[in-house]
């Protein structure tokens, strides 16, 4: 539990709490509309080639790719660009919904992150059983780039995963540009976050979840790691805390590849084709090609 015990009583404190949560939602929610998560949209997504359980990996791309959305995201909205991008390159691609809270439709990734990691574990097992592949590759955005590390470290996922690719992952938690430092001034806010949206509370730098996640080395043997970050990230701050330490890690700053790329936290995971070119390179390093500003047309 976070160290606050009483709910905010004054209207001003409640307004500040609402503003804080809205600030988180505003920067973390993909720009696609909520309607995109309806069954019709999900069916349309499948018709575009992902979440097709008849797909069999090819010799060129022998592992299925599992896409893991971010906080407030879902299995469709987060991947309207990246999923078809990978399908068109010959991959079997799958995405899941995780971290749903009772009575909260569309917006996922709000439940306890250790429980979400268990949901990812079950989903990877389902994908491997369907495709017959011994291992999968994981690509995740924001919380979806960090949460799988719990699966790899504590739930046996390392035996089932070849590559872990994170787009703006909060691997060491986030200060949200210092917004979370306001929490001690509002008694009870921590308890509200824990009770109402534990998936948010777990991501605060120094939370019990982040402390456990980082109580062991950043990486596990046998998994190839890539982290793709943007200098303009306004959610996972400081952005360099996204990077991992380990013997099989490639940490990439988007602006080192394309200096004029202004993508921030949401864009790097939802629409940025320069970042996606790096994802493709990480999935198939034997056939990697240089990533530049021109990769947007690739």
C-alpha positions in Angstrom: 0.0 0.0 0.0 1.1 3.6 -0.6 1.6 5.7 2.5 -1.7 7.6 2.6 -4.6 6.6 4.7 -7.4 9.2 4.6 -9.6 10.2 1.7 -9.4 13.9 0.6 -12.2 15.8 2.2 -12.0 19.3 0.8 -13.5 20.1 -2.6 -10.2 21.6 -3.6 -8.3 18.3 -2.9 -11.0 16.3 -4.8 -10.6 18.7 -7.7 -6.8 18.2 -7.6 -7.2 14.5 -7.5 -9.6 14.6 -10.5 -7.1 16.8 -12.4 -4.3 14.4 -11.7 -6.2 11.4 -12.9 -7.5 13.2 -16.0 -3.9 14.3 -16.8 -2.8 10.7 -16.7 -5.8 9.6 -18.9 -5.3 12.4 -21.4 -1.7 11.6 -22.2 -2.1 7.8 -21.9 -5.2 7.1 -24.0 -4.7 6.4 -27.7 -6.4 8.8 -30.0 -8.6 6.2 -31.6 -12.2 6.4 -30.4 -13.7 4.1 -27.9 -16.0 2.8 -30.5 -13.1 1.0 -32.1 -13.3 -1.6 -29.4 -16.8 -2.8 -30.3 -17.3 -6.3 -31.6 -17.7 -4.9 -35.1 -14.3 -3.3 -34.9 -12.8 -6.4 -33.4 -14.2 -8.4 -36.3 -12.8 -5.8 -38.7 -9.4 -6.1 -37.0 -9.4 -9.9 -37.5 -10.4 -9.5 -41.1 -7.2 -7.4 -41.5 -5.2 -10.4 -40.6 -4.4 -10.3 -36.9 -5.9 -12.5 -34.2 -6.3 -15.1 -36.9 -5.9 -18.5 -35.1 -5.7 -20.3 -38.4 -2.4 -18.5 -39.1 0.7 -20.7 -39.1 4.2 -19.1 -38.8 6.4 -19.4 -41.9 10.0 -20.4 -42.2 10.9 -16.8 -42.7 9.0 -15.7 -39.6 8.7 -18.8 -37.4 7.4 -17.1 -34.2 4.0 -15.5 -33.6 4.0 -11.9 -32.4 2.0 -11.0 -29.3 1.0 -7.3 -29.0 0.5 -5.9 -25.4 -1.4 -2.6 -25.2 -0.8 0.2 -22.7 -2.7 1.7 -19.8 -6.2 2.7 -20.9 -5.7 0.9 -24.2 -7.2 -2.3 -25.6 -6.4 -5.0 -28.1 -7.7 -3.1 -31.1 -7.2 0.6 -30.7 -3.5 0.4 -29.7 -2.6 -1.7 -32.8 -4.6 -0.3 -35.7 -1.3 0.6 -37.5 1.3 -1.8 -36.1 -0.7 -5.0 -36.4 -1.4 -4.7 -40.1 2.2 -3.4 -40.6 3.5 -6.7 -39.2 0.8 -8.9 -40.9 1.8 -7.4 -44.3 5.3 -8.5 -43.6 4.3 -12.1 -43.1 3.9 -12.4 -39.3 1.2 -14.2 -37.4 0.0 -11.4 -35.0 -2.1 -11.6 -31.9 -3.3 -9.0 -29.3 -5.0 -9.4 -26.0 -7.1 -7.4 -23.5 -5.8 -7.4 -20.0 -6.2 -5.6 -16.7 -10.0 -5.0 -17.0 -11.8 -3.6 -14.0 -15.5 -4.5 -13.3 -17.8 -2.0 -14.8 -15.1 -0.3 -16.8 -15.6 -1.0 -20.5 -13.1 -0.4 -23.3 -10.3 1.0 -21.2 -8.0 -1.7 -19.9 -4.7 -2.1 -18.2 -6.1 -0.7 -14.9 -6.0 -3.9 -12.8 -3.1 -5.1 -10.6 -0.1 -5.6 -12.9 1.0 -8.9 -11.4 -2.5 -10.3 -12.2 -2.3 -8.8 -15.7 1.0 -10.7 -16.2 -0.9 -13.9 -15.4 -3.4 -13.0 -18.1 -0.5 -12.5 -20.5 0.9 -15.9 -19.6 -2.4 -17.7 -20.4 -2.7 -15.8 -23.7 0.9 -16.7 -24.8 0.1 -20.3 -24.0 -3.0 -20.1 -26.1 -1.1 -18.6 -29.1 1.7 -21.1 -28.9 -0.8 -24.0 -28.8 -2.6 -22.5 -31.8 0.5 -21.9 -33.9 2.6 -24.9 -32.8 5.6 -22.5 -32.3 7.9 -23.2 -29.3 8.3 -19.5 -28.5 6.7 -16.1 -29.2 8.0 -12.6 -29.6 6.3 -9.8 -27.5 5.9 -6.2 -28.5 4.4 -3.9 -25.9 3.6 -0.2 -25.5 3.9 1.7 -22.2 2.7 -0.6 -19.4 2.5 -3.3 -22.1 6.2 -3.0 -22.6 6.9 -3.2 -18.9 4.3 -5.7 -17.6 5.7 -8.7 -19.7 9.0 -8.3 -17.8 7.1 -9.5 -14.7 5.9 -12.5 -16.7 9.5 -13.2 -17.9 11.1 -12.8 -14.4 8.5 -14.4 -12.1 6.0 -16.5 -14.1 8.3 -18.6 -16.2 7.8 -16.6 -19.4 11.5 -16.7 -20.3 11.1 -20.3 -21.6 8.4 -19.2 -24.0 9.6 -15.9 -25.3 12.4 -15.2 -27.8 12.3 -11.4 -28.0 10.8 -8.6 -25.8 10.4 -5.3 -27.5 9.2 -2.3 -25.6 7.8 0.9 -27.0 8.1 3.6 -24.3 7.9 1.1 -21.5 8.0 2.3 -17.9 10.5 -0.4 -16.9 11.5 1.5 -13.7 8.3 3.3 -13.0 7.5 6.9 -13.7 7.3 10.2 -11.9 4.8 11.5 -14.5 6.9 14.7 -14.8 6.7 15.1 -11.0 2.9 14.9 -10.8 3.2 11.9 -8.5 5.3 13.9 -6.1 2.1 15.8 -5.3 0.5 12.7 -3.8 1.8 13.0 -0.3 0.1 16.4 0.0 -3.3 14.8 -0.6 -4.0 12.3 2.2 -6.0 9.3 1.0 -5.1 9.7 -2.7 -2.8 6.7 -2.6 -5.5 4.5 -1.1 -7.9 5.7 -3.8 -5.4 4.8 -6.5 -4.8 1.4 -5.0 -8.4 0.6 -4.5 -9.8 2.2 -7.7 -7.0 1.8 -10.3 -4.2 -0.4 -9.0 -2.7 -0.6 -12.5 -1.9 3.1 -12.2 -0.6 2.9 -8.6 1.7 0.0 -9.5 3.4 2.1 -12.1 4.5 4.9 -9.8 8.3 4.9 -9.3 9.0 3.3 -5.9 5.7 1.4 -5.6 5.8 -2.1 -4.1 5.2 -3.5 -7.6 8.1 -1.6 -9.2 10.3 -2.4 -6.3 9.7 -6.1 -6.7 10.1 -5.9 -10.5 13.5 -4.3 -10.1 14.7 -6.4 -7.1 16.3 -8.8 -9.7 18.4 -7.9 -12.8 16.6 -6.1 -15.6 16.9 -9.1 -18.0 16.7 -12.9 -18.0 19.0 -15.1 -20.0 17.8 -16.3 -23.4 15.5 -13.3 -24.2 16.6 -10.7 -26.7 15.5 -7.2 -25.5 14.9 -4.0 -27.4 13.7 -0.7 -25.9 12.6 2.1 -28.2 12.1 5.5 -26.4 11.4 9.0 -27.5 13.0 12.1 -26.1 9.6 13.8 -26.0 7.9 11.2 -23.7 5.7 13.1 -21.3 4.4 10.1 -19.4 7.3 7.8 -18.6 9.8 10.3 -17.2 12.7 10.7 -17.2 12.7 8.9 -20.5 16.1 7.2 -19.9 14.5 5.2 -17.1 12.9 3.2 -19.8 16.2 1.7 -20.9 17.3 -1.7 -19.6 20.7 -3.0 -18.4 21.8 -6.4 -19.5 24.0 -8.5 -21.9 21.4 -8.8 -24.6 19.8 -5.4 -24.7 19.5 -2.8 -27.5 18.3 0.6 -26.2 17.2 2.9 -29.0 16.4 6.6 -28.8 14.0 7.4 -31.7 15.6 10.8 -32.3 19.0 9.2 -32.9 17.5 7.5 -35.9 15.4 10.4 -37.1 16.2 13.8 -35.4 13.0 15.4 -36.7 10.7 12.7 -35.3 8.5 14.5 -32.7 6.5 11.5 -31.5 5.6 11.5 -27.8 4.4 8.7 -25.6 1.2 7.9 -27.4 2.4 8.3 -30.9 5.5 6.1 -30.6 3.2 3.2 -29.8 0.2 3.9 -32.0 1.3 5.5 -35.3 5.1 6.0 -35.6 6.4 4.0 -38.6 10.0 4.9 -37.8 9.6 3.2 -34.5 7.8 0.3 -36.2 10.8 -0.2 -38.6 12.9 -0.7 -35.5 10.3 -3.2 -34.2 10.6 -5.1 -37.5 14.4 -5.1 -37.2 14.2 -6.4 -33.7 11.9 -9.2 -34.8 14.2 -10.2 -37.6 17.7 -9.0 -36.9 19.2 -11.2 -39.5 17.5 -9.1 -42.2 17.6 -5.7 -40.4 18.0 -2.6 -42.5 18.9 1.0 -41.4 16.1 2.9 -39.8 15.9 6.6 -40.9 13.4 9.3 -41.3 12.6 7.7 -44.7 11.3 4.6 -42.9 7.9 6.2 -42.7 7.2 5.1 -46.2 8.5 1.6 -45.7 
